[in-house]
Amino acid sequence: MSVERERVEGFGRLENGLRQAGDWYHLGPYLSERQWGTVREDYSPGGTAWEYLPHDHARSRAYRWGEDGLAGFSDIEQRLCLALALWNGRDPILKERIYGLTGNQGNHGEDAKEYWWYLDALPSHAWNRWRYHYPQAPFPYADLEAENARRGKLDPEYELLDTGVFDEDRYWIVEVDYAKGDPHDLLMTIRVTNAGPDAETLHVLPTAWYRNTWAWDEGQERPELRSGGAARIVTGHPFLGQLELVAQGEPEVLFCDNETNAERLYGSASASATPKDGIGDHVVSGAATVAAGAGSKAAFWYRLTVAPGGTATVRVRLRPAGRGGDPWADFDATARGRLAEADAFYAELTPAGTSADEALVLRQSLAGMLWSKQLYYYEVGRWLDGDPTQPTPPASRRSGRNARWRTFDSFDIMSMPDKWEYPWFAAWDSAFHCIALARVDPAFAKYQLLLLCREWFQHPNGALAAYEWSFDDVNPPVQAWAAIEVFAIDGGRDVAFLSRIFDKLLVNFTWWVNREDRDGSNIFEGGFLGLDNIGPIDRSHLPAGQLLEQSDGTGWMGFYALSMGAIASILTRRGRPATDLVLKFVEHFALISDAFESQGLWDEADGFFYDQLKLSDGRTFPVKVRSIVGVLPLLGVAAIDEDVVDRAEAMNKGAAALLSGAHPIRGLPGRRRMLLGVVSVQRVLRLLARLFDESEFLSPYGLRAISRWHLDHPFELDVDRTSARVDYEPAESTTGMVGGNSNWRGPVWFPVNYLIIEALQRYHHFYGDDLKVECPTGSGNLMNLWDVASELSRRLVALFTRASDGRRPADGTLDRFRDDPNFKDYVLFYEYFHGDTGAGLGAAHQTGWTALVAKLLQQSPLWREHAGAHRHGAHDHDREPKSAVLVGF
């Protein structure tokens, strides 16, 4: 076992501060990369979050609910923060946070306009590495904003490289390493390399500050950072005790206060003469805006002149005060030791036979997951009512965004989809994150799944909060599936975890049944369901009198029922009797399966499932879009032992009658198994024929979200004064629906591809080599479904690995990412990918669910082993699965 696995002790609720988390978690990358423009910081009458606190205000306004920074670390309650500020001597402001366009400024929605990467991390954060490229010329803020405003939705986004600011390699390479000497001894190394042709000067300012916890209540103590002598800052931390921050060399030490610059923003008096932007104004323009010897924000100011190709290094150490000794004597050796531990940790996670390039992808994807933790602080009741010392929020807030979620009260470390574009949790994203996290930090993965179901997160009515922009929206119910996956990846031992989450998900399942099946037909609605603009109409905001019965909503519920039944079965086998609940969920599944067969979602001529739009006058219109919506019913499949059906018959359960004769059975008497599938096998085969058709769904890099057939055959809807159109859009969205920045109309999305891979594996577990399909369709190449799943996995992995021309398809066609050694081995894990070329799109750092590529790489030997076993007639039906694949009850 690696040192790191022994180090990680577990994670828990922060209600009692540090005492609920292992010591090694006390310091970590818990800062956001964008706190400005978030819902939490928005107190506008109309809920215009982007405009209420824009980037231009971020350097001058004290945040209410969190902090942001470059390469930021903080304690677990985000009291004391440590991050990096830079100045190239030409910009009008310090570079203290990542810049990007707001949702309304970008021609395809919000978009970060910088280049940075998460290169390495350990779960305990005893070792983390971050990389950033900073132009030496003035950062083109105005150019990026103006040109993207000029471009329309049919135009590509205008990126930083397009501005020419990186021409002649005139930029700085900035790398930040964090290493821990012990849980409370943090070593920060900053290396700056001049990539350009001339000697240049870079101002480097390692910066520490306290989150402003005092401006919102009367009588709150204001923590202080004080000068402790040359290159030394001391402070009394609220729960870590006396600390010192020391810097190597002779930097100038600057102080100001983490207070709003009200004079700059509002023309009124500020609470401090040296407010939050005081250090920046002093460095950039020489303003007398720094304090003498103390403040709630402090920085070490280095002026580094570096020759072409040269590198300068800055070292900073945060540690308990009073330790004495030379802080630099063991500094480099400690950092090297932590890097060696990280090497050993990832060697343990990387299967034999993995190429060096694949290993790089695996490591950086998991590093991105671990860097993307963040303190998520959001007390909705307080946010709605306002703070005692601040103006009362507008009355519209009481009936606006998240007003029904007054009980929501988060103060927790959470896994973010992306700490710039999505610096807030999303329920279904989180489930996928946990699959990737379970191999590196199973305690944290389990904590994340449980957290969404805890009483301070889950609504009293049983709903799970979807995402910050609208807790009321509905995400796919994947938490039960994720719980089984994490349970299995962790070795199938933690029955207590499975039991705890099962009890909470019972309430959520009931909410779905009662609230999202309006007419009790077992055909579900659900609205948005995470798929943004995949349909012709906004599925969350239908006109009055309309009802959309959804193939994906119903498929998700079949999948949910099977997953809950599987948990109940595991609990029963492990000593917590839940036989009645197994039967309950089998019965729910049977009702949903019957509804799929009988209520018109299937189009026999097309061999596909479609949503149905129902009007108040009784008319029904099929929404004939060949999209992943009509494929998701495939997910609801598992194999059950015949004794489950026998128990249903003995108890006279309706499910037994529904199941009888409707589902295939294989095996000898006494050892037979039944395949429970929402979709009959005949329909499965027809769906798979479309799914693996390269002129429809199958791309070189995974499954598209909408069939390419719609490129020449767009779908148009003209019903009851509603007119809309859907065609195949392989890249960015050309519609403004759901913000316009998340396109499900053709690109490849990782989460649904991953779920389909697992469904194919479950079908193969039942059928083995007796069921084969053409892949690709029309090729004449017959493959069993396990091998099809492996082929699909190979295509997804190929998004990130070097092709024969030296390019990583996700990087697009930019030669710099292919040829430049300063760019080519640094991987971005995008939100989604061009349906034809594989180019990365959407949020560039959504390592959350895209980190599933690591899981695909880690389990590739398992596919080969299982495929070989099935080819030789071996069967493992009687063993509880060692992999995370749900194969049955």
Secondary structure, 3 states (H helix, E strand, C coil): CCHHHHHCCCCCCHHHHHHHCCHHHCEECCCECCCCCCCCCCCCCCCCHHHHCCHHHHCCCCCCCCCECEEEEEECCCCEEEEEEEECCCCCCCECCCCEECCCCCCCCCEECCEEEEEEECCCCCEEEEEEEEECCCCCHHHHHHHHHHCCCCCCCCCHHHHCCCHHHCEEEEEEEEEEEECCEEEEEEEEEECCCCCEEEEEEEEEEECCCCCCCCCCCCCCEEECCCCEEEEEECCCEEEEEEECCCCEEEEECCCCCHHHHHCCCCCCCCCCCHHHHHHHHCCCCCECCEECEEEEEEEEEECCCCEEEEEEEEEECCCCCCCCCCHHHHHHHHHHHHHHHHHHHCCCCCCHHHHHHHHHHHHHHHHCEEEEEEEHHHHHHCCCCCCCCCHHHHHCCCCCCCCCEEEEEEECCECCCECCCEHHHHHHHHHHHHHHCHHHHHHHHHHHCCCCCCCCCCCCCCECCCCCCCCCCCHHHHHHHHHHHCCCCCHHHHHHHHHHHHHHHHHHHHHCCCCCCCCCCCCCCCCCCCCCCCCCCCCCCCEEECHHHHHHHHHHHHHHHHHHHHHHHCCCCCHHHHHHHHHHHHHHHHHHHHCCCEECCCCEECEEEECCCCCEEEECCCEHHHCHHHHCEEEEEHHHHHHHHHCCCHHHHHHCCCCCEECCCCCCEEEEECCCHHHHHHHHHHHCCCCCCEECCEEECECHHHHCCCEEEEECCEEEEECCCCCCCCCCHHHHCCCCCCCECHHHHHHHHHHHHHHHHHHHHHCEEECCCCCCCEEEHHHHHHHHHHHHHCCCCCCCCCCCHHHCCCHHHHHCCCCCCCCCCCCEECCCCCCEECCCCCHHHHCHHHHHHHHHHHHHHHHHHHHCCCCCCCCCCCCCCCCEC
